[in-house]
Amino acid sequence: MKKTIITVGVASMLAIGSIFISGCASEQKPHDETIHEHAEAVYKCPMECEGDKTYKEMGSCPECGMDLAELGPTD
């Protein structure tokens, strides 16, 4: 009987200890509160009339008149 009580006590202490250890290991990291700026879109003629020239606003190519294609945001 005494051996059973000691075994249950040791098992309980090990279980409680593992809960405390695992709770300390999973620290929550603070959220990133930095302000994210929106990147501007870049536009380019799909026919590449002016080579690699890009524009910051949507419009049409001054050479061929085609609508400029959006390349995506730049960083």
Secondary structure, 3 states (H helix, E strand, C coil): CHHHHHHHHHHHHHHHHHHHHHHHHCCCCCCCCCCCCCCCEEEECCCCCCCCCCECCCCECCCCCCECEEEEECC
